[in-house]
């Protein structure tokens, strides 16, 4: 395997897998692209700088292993043996992949560690968190060390962290070198000697049988015996990521310390950056185009668009002074003052000429603080004003909650007087939902997106024709990215 050439996978928010698949092909010239729920696998010879430019992905990994799901049984020992076999089989292949990882990081360690810094917490909170983590680590080390003294002198320490939001359990294994007592000779040479930690994520049937900390401990011991690496919980040279579920068994190495979704140029985060980029990618922004976000908030969509397509001109409007102040701070942090103009205005009465923009992109607010869903006339006014300022042939891209999506469909249906060519809102909702609930099979994921696109060609809204619906996840909330194209001057269909 040649240096700087490897097999990778990148995690993605639910519903963004097709965007990421298209992006790795276009940006990286990737081949062997395969989508499953939450991940995109691909091969590329791209340099680290190019890999960092991915905008629709979350975390990027160098792929070590991809297997079918492990057979689940009540015999924990047998299952642990099968899991360790993922590590111990084909040791030369492991060293080849580690060599690729080392080549990617050679001379770039400082650059990688500072990639996309996250906003700093308050000093007192940060110090408290550090002290708490140290105390927990020492307690766990002491407890597990006593337990492991009975195992032929092998010592181990395990630290566990749970994330309620993602339902992840991450296990990090830290062990003394077991080769001292076992007599086994590590296969690795000094040039490939690293400190490491193991992060294990389990879901599905296997999580009901084996906790992640047991799996992480078993994998850590196997790696130390096989490779002669030394475990380090706090500042390892590399991390081994193990993900076991009902779809596949995956082992990989994170390429960067922080997620790709953390943008260094965004001071205050608003809409998830990956979703904002996906929306902008649908707007067909060309050089010299005029792009508007009439409910810009903190300006995340405009920032993502202006960073990716800098030859266009961007305008953002909002009725809230605090939101505009936050957007201005973000724009200055990103150095885009000459690209993005802000104005205070109501989306219902924009002080802008008719047909003056090539694209309108907006996250229409929804949730407990916003009552747009219950105010049909307000939603109608917003859509009509967006339609008014858009050029014929231009595109509108909206992020809508499920309720708003139904409401827009209802408005369009009324506008068309129940056209016989229309597809019902329920059919559209069902097809688009398939893009949200893919079962991990790449063909079903792609087919779900295609079906949602077909079903979205339903009734017109004024001069706007639906041109795509994409189901996406916003954490605990599901939503739809809806694309429309203006086919004629408003009122002259």
C-alpha positions in Angstrom: 0.0 0.0 0.0 1.5 3.3 -1.1 2.2 6.1 1.3 -0.6 8.7 1.6 -3.0 6.3 0.0 -5.5 4.6 2.3 -9.0 3.5 3.1 -11.0 5.8 5.3 -14.4 6.3 6.9 -16.1 9.5 8.1 -19.0 9.7 10.4 -22.0 11.9 9.4 -25.2 13.1 11.0 -28.2 11.0 10.1 -29.5 12.0 6.6 -26.2 13.7 5.6 -24.5 10.5 4.3 -25.5 11.2 0.6 -24.0 14.8 0.9 -20.8 13.4 2.4 -20.6 10.7 -0.3 -20.9 13.2 -3.1 -18.4 15.5 -1.3 -15.6 12.9 -1.0 -16.0 12.0 -4.7 -16.0 15.6 -5.8 -13.4 17.0 -3.4 -11.1 14.1 -2.9 -11.5 12.1 -6.0 -12.6 9.2 -3.8 -13.2 5.7 -5.0 -14.9 2.6 -3.5 -17.5 4.9 -1.8 -19.9 3.0 0.4 -22.7 4.5 2.6 -24.2 3.0 5.7 -26.2 4.7 8.4 -24.0 7.3 10.1 -20.8 6.5 8.1 -19.3 6.8 4.6 -16.3 4.5 3.6 -14.0 5.5 0.8 -10.5 5.3 -0.6 -8.4 8.3 -1.6 -4.8 9.5 -2.1 -5.6 12.9 -0.8 -3.2 14.9 1.4 -4.1 15.7 5.1 -4.9 19.3 4.1 -7.5 18.1 1.6 -9.0 15.7 4.0 -9.5 18.5 6.6 -11.6 20.4 4.0 -14.5 18.0 4.3 -17.5 20.0 5.4 -20.4 17.5 5.7 -18.7 15.0 7.9 -18.1 14.8 11.7 -15.0 12.7 12.5 -12.6 11.2 10.0 -10.8 7.9 10.6 -8.2 5.8 8.9 -9.9 2.4 8.4 -8.2 -0.6 10.0 -10.9 -3.2 9.9 -14.4 -3.5 8.5 -16.2 -6.8 9.2 -19.7 -8.2 9.3 -21.5 -8.0 12.7 -20.1 -10.3 15.4 -22.2 -13.3 16.2 -23.9 -12.6 19.5 -24.0 -15.4 22.1 -24.3 -15.8 25.9 -20.7 -17.0 26.0 -18.8 -13.8 26.9 -15.4 -15.5 26.6 -16.1 -16.6 23.1 -17.3 -13.2 22.0 -14.2 -11.5 23.5 -12.0 -14.0 21.7 -13.7 -13.1 18.4 -13.3 -9.4 19.1 -9.6 -9.8 19.9 -9.2 -11.7 16.7 -10.1 -8.4 14.9 -6.9 -7.1 16.4 -4.5 -10.1 16.3 -5.2 -11.4 12.8 -3.1 -10.0 10.0 -0.6 -8.1 12.2 1.4 -7.0 9.1 -1.6 -5.3 7.7 -2.0 -3.4 11.0 1.6 -2.2 10.8 1.1 -1.1 7.1 -1.9 1.0 8.1 -0.1 2.5 11.1 2.8 3.4 8.7 0.2 5.3 6.5 -1.1 7.0 9.7 2.4 8.0 10.6 3.2 9.4 7.1 0.0 11.5 7.3 1.1 13.0 10.6 4.8 13.3 10.0 5.8 16.9 10.6 2.2 17.9 11.2 1.6 17.1 14.9 1.4 20.6 16.1 -0.9 21.6 13.2 -3.2 18.7 13.8 -3.5 19.3 17.5 -4.6 22.9 16.9 -7.0 22.1 14.1 -10.4 23.7 14.6 -10.1 24.8 18.2 -13.3 24.9 20.2 -14.4 27.9 22.2 -12.7 27.9 25.6 -14.8 27.3 28.7 -14.7 29.6 31.7 -11.5 29.1 33.7 -13.1 27.9 36.9 -15.3 25.4 35.0 -12.4 24.1 33.0 -10.2 23.6 36.1 -13.1 21.8 37.9 -13.6 19.5 35.0 -9.9 18.7 34.9 -9.7 18.0 38.6 -12.8 15.8 38.4 -11.4 13.8 35.5 -8.1 13.3 37.3 -9.8 12.1 40.5 -12.0 9.6 38.6 -9.1 8.3 36.6 -7.0 7.7 39.7 -10.0 6.0 41.5 -10.6 3.7 38.5 -6.9 2.9 38.2 -6.6 1.9 41.8 -9.8 -0.3 41.7 -8.9 -2.1 38.5 -5.2 -2.4 39.4 -6.1 -4.5 42.4 -8.4 -6.7 40.3 -5.7 -7.3 37.7 -2.9 -8.2 40.1 -4.4 -11.7 40.1 -3.9 -12.0 36.3 -0.3 -13.1 36.0 1.0 -9.7 37.1 -0.8 -7.8 34.4 -2.1 -4.4 35.4 -4.8 -2.5 33.7 -6.8 0.7 34.2 -10.1 1.5 32.5 -11.8 4.9 32.3 -15.3 5.0 31.2 -17.3 8.0 29.9 -20.9 8.0 28.9 -22.6 10.5 26.5 -26.4 10.6 27.0 -26.9 12.6 23.9 -25.4 10.1 21.5 -26.0 7.0 23.6 -22.3 6.2 23.4 -20.3 4.3 25.9 -16.6 5.0 25.4 -14.0 2.8 27.1 -10.4 3.7 27.3 -8.0 0.9 28.2 -4.7 1.7 30.0 -2.3 -1.2 30.7 1.2 -2.0 31.8 3.2 -3.9 29.2 2.0 -7.5 29.5 4.8 -8.9 27.5 7.1 -8.6 30.6 5.1 -11.4 32.3 3.7 -13.4 29.4 7.0 -13.9 27.6 5.3 -13.0 24.3 7.5 -10.9 21.9 5.8 -7.9 20.4 5.9 -7.8 16.6 6.4 -4.0 16.4 9.8 -2.5 16.2 11.0 0.6 17.9 10.1 2.8 15.0 6.5 1.9 15.4 6.3 2.0 19.1 3.4 4.3 20.3 1.4 5.2 23.3 -2.3 4.6 22.7 -5.8 4.3 24.1 -8.9 2.4 23.0 -12.3 4.0 22.6 -15.1 1.5 22.2 -18.6 2.2 21.1 -21.2 -0.6 21.3 -24.9 -0.6 20.3 -27.5 -3.1 19.4 -27.5 -6.7 20.5 -23.8 -6.9 21.5 -24.2 -4.0 23.9 -26.7 -6.1 25.9 -24.1 -8.8 26.4 -20.8 -7.1 26.8 -20.1 -3.6 28.3 -17.8 -1.4 26.4 -15.2 -1.3 29.2 -14.7 -5.1 29.0 -14.2 -4.9 25.2 -11.9 -1.9 25.5 -9.8 -3.8 28.1 -9.6 -6.9 26.0 -8.6 -5.0 22.9 -6.0 -3.0 24.9 -4.3 -6.1 26.2 -4.3 -7.7 22.7 -2.6 -4.6 21.2 0.0 -4.4 23.9 0.9 -8.1 23.5 0.9 -7.9 19.7 2.5 -4.5 19.1 4.4 -3.6 22.2 2.6 -0.3 22.6 2.2 1.5 25.9 -1.2 2.8 27.0 -1.7 6.4 27.9 -5.2 7.7 28.8 -4.5 11.4 28.7 -2.2 12.2 25.8 -1.7 9.1 23.6 0.1 9.2 20.2 -2.9 7.5 18.7 -6.4 6.3 19.5 -7.9 3.1 18.4 -11.7 3.4 17.8 -13.8 0.2 17.9 -17.5 0.4 16.9 -19.6 -2.8 17.1 -23.3 -2.9 16.2 -25.8 -5.0 14.3 -24.6 -3.7 11.0 -20.9 -4.0 11.1 -17.7 -4.2 13.2 -15.4 -1.3 12.5 -11.9 -0.5 13.8 -10.2 2.8 12.9 -7.8 5.6 13.9 -9.0 9.2 14.2 -6.9 11.4 11.9 -7.6 14.7 13.8 -8.0 15.4 17.5 -11.2 17.4 17.0 -14.2 16.8 14.8 -14.3 18.2 11.3 -17.6 19.8 12.2 -15.8 22.2 14.7 -15.1 25.3 12.6 -12.3 27.6 13.7 -13.9 30.5 11.9 -17.2 30.3 13.9 -17.0 32.2 17.1 -20.6 31.4 18.3 -22.3 28.3 17.0 -25.8 28.4 15.7 -27.2 25.8 13.3 -25.0 22.7 13.1 -22.3 23.6 10.6 -22.6 20.3 8.6 -26.3 20.9 8.1 -25.7 24.6 7.1 -23.1 23.5 4.6 -25.4 20.8 3.1 -28.1 23.4 2.6 -25.7 25.8 0.9 -24.5 23.0 -1.4 -28.0 22.6 -2.7 -28.4 26.3 -3.6 -26.3 26.1 -6.8 -24.2 29.1 -5.9 -22.1 30.4 -8.8 -19.5 33.2 -9.1 -21.2 36.6 -8.9 -24.4 35.2 -7.5 -26.4 37.1 -4.9 -27.4 35.0 -1.9 -29.8 35.9 0.8 -30.6 34.4 4.3 -33.7 36.5 5.4 -33.7 34.9 8.9 -29.9 34.6 9.3 -29.7 34.4 13.1 -26.0 34.0 14.0 -25.1 33.7 10.3 -24.0 30.1 10.2 -25.5 29.3 6.8 -23.9 32.5 5.3 -20.5 31.7 6.9 -20.5 28.1 5.4 -21.6 29.4 2.0 -19.1 32.3 1.9 -16.2 30.1 3.0 -17.0 27.5 0.3 -18.1 29.8 -2.6 -16.3 33.1 -1.9 -16.9 34.6 -5.4 -20.6 35.2 -4.5 -22.2 38.1 -2.6 -24.1 37.4 0.6 -26.8 39.2 2.5 -28.3 38.4 5.9 -31.4 39.9 7.5 -32.9 39.4 10.9 -35.3 41.3 13.2 -33.3 40.6 16.4 -30.5 43.0 17.4 -28.8 40.3 19.5 -28.8 37.8 16.7 -27.3 40.4 14.3 -24.6 41.3 16.8 -23.7 37.6 17.1 -23.7 37.3 13.3 -21.5 40.3 13.0 -19.0 38.9 15.5 -18.9 35.6 13.6 -18.4 37.3 10.3 -15.5 39.3 11.8 -13.9 36.2 13.3 -14.1 34.5 9.9 -12.7 37.5 8.1 -15.7 37.8 5.8 -16.6 41.4 6.3 -16.2 42.1 2.6 -18.4 39.2 1.6 -21.4 39.4 3.9 -23.8 42.3 4.4 -26.2 42.4 7.3 -29.4 44.4 7.7 -32.2 44.6 10.3 -35.5 43.7 8.7 -38.6 41.6 9.0 -38.7 38.6 6.7 -42.3 39.5 6.0 -41.3 42.9 4.5 -37.8 42.8 3.2 -36.5 46.2 2.0 -35.0 44.6 -1.1 -36.0 44.8 -4.8 -38.1 42.0 -6.4 -36.2 39.3 -8.2 -32.8 40.6 -7.0 -31.3 37.3 -5.6 -30.2 34.1 -7.2 -30.6 32.0 -4.1 -32.4 32.2 -0.8 -31.3 29.9 2.0 -32.9 29.9 5.4 -33.5 27.9 8.6 -37.1 28.8 9.4 -37.2 28.8 13.3 -39.2 26.2 15.0 -39.6 24.9 18.5 -41.2 26.0 21.7 -40.1 29.6 21.4 -41.5 30.0 17.8 -45.2 29.6 16.9 -44.9 29.7 13.1 -46.3 26.2 12.9 -49.6 27.4 14.3 -49.7 30.6 12.3 -50.5 29.6 8.8 -50.7 33.2 7.5 -47.3 34.1 8.9 -45.7 31.1 7.1 -47.5 32.1 3.9 -46.2 35.7 4.2 -42.6 34.4 4.7 -42.7 32.1 1.7 -44.3 34.8 -0.5 -41.6 37.4 0.4 -38.8 34.9 -0.3 -40.5 34.1 -3.6 -40.7 37.8 -4.5 -37.0 38.6 -4.1 -35.9 35.5 -6.0 -34.9 35.6 -9.7 -36.8 33.3 -12.1 -34.7 30.2 -12.3 -33.3 30.8 -8.8 -33.4 28.3 -5.9 -34.8 28.4 -2.3 -33.4 26.0 0.3 -35.3 25.8 3.6 -34.8 23.8 6.8 -38.2 22.8 8.1 -39.5 20.9 11.0 -41.8 18.0 10.3 -44.8 20.2 11.3 -43.6 23.1 9.1 -43.0 20.7 6.2 -46.6 19.5 6.5 -47.9 23.1 6.8 -46.0 24.2 3.6 -47.4 21.2 1.8 -50.9 22.2 3.0 -50.5 25.7 1.8 -49.2 24.5 -1.6 -52.1 22.1 -1.9 -54.6 24.9 -1.3 -52.8 27.1 -3.8 -53.1 24.4 -6.4 -56.8 23.7 -5.6 -56.1 20.0 -5.1 -54.4 19.5 -8.5 -54.9 15.8 -9.8 -51.2 15.7 -10.5 -50.3 16.4 -6.9 -48.9 13.8 -4.6 -50.4 13.9 -1.1 -48.5 15.3 1.8 -48.6 12.0 3.6 -46.9 10.2 0.7 -44.2 12.9 0.6 -43.7 12.6 4.4 -43.5 8.8 4.2 -40.9 8.8 1.4 -38.8 11.6 2.9 -38.8 9.8 6.2 -37.1 6.8 4.5 -34.1 9.1 4.2 -34.1 9.5 8.0 -34.6 5.8 8.9 -32.2 4.0 6.7 -31.3 0.5 7.8 -27.6 0.6 7.2 -27.8 -0.8 3.7 -26.2 1.5 1.2 -28.6 0.7 -1.6 -31.7 1.4 0.6 -30.1 4.7 1.8 -29.6 5.9 -1.8 -33.0 4.6 -2.9 -34.6 6.4 0.0 -33.1 9.7 -1.0 -34.2 9.1 -4.7 -37.7 8.3 -3.6 -37.9 11.4 -1.5 -36.7 13.5 -4.5 -39.4 11.9 -6.7 -42.2 12.3 -4.1 -41.2 15.9 -3.5 -42.3 16.9 -7.0 -45.7 17.6 -5.7 -47.9 20.7 -5.9 -46.5 24.1 -6.8 -46.5 27.0 -4.4 -47.0 30.1 -6.4 -44.1 30.1 -8.9 -42.0 27.7 -6.8 -41.6 24.1 -7.8 -40.4 21.6 -5.2 -37.0 20.2 -6.3 -35.9 17.9 -3.5 -36.5 16.8 0.1 -33.8 15.5 2.4 -34.5 14.1 5.8 -31.9 15.1 8.4 -31.4 14.7 12.1 -30.8 17.7 14.4 -29.9 15.6 17.4 -33.2 14.8 19.2 -35.2 16.5 16.4 -35.8 15.3 12.9 -36.2 17.9 10.1 -36.3 18.3 6.3 -34.1 20.3 3.9 -36.5 21.4 1.2 -35.4 22.8 -2.2 -37.6 24.8 -4.5 -37.0 26.4 -7.9 -38.7 29.5 -9.2 -40.1 28.8 -12.7 -41.8 32.1 -13.5 -42.5 35.6 -12.2 -44.7 35.5 -9.1 -48.4 35.7 -10.2 -47.6 34.8 -13.8 -47.6 31.0 -13.8 
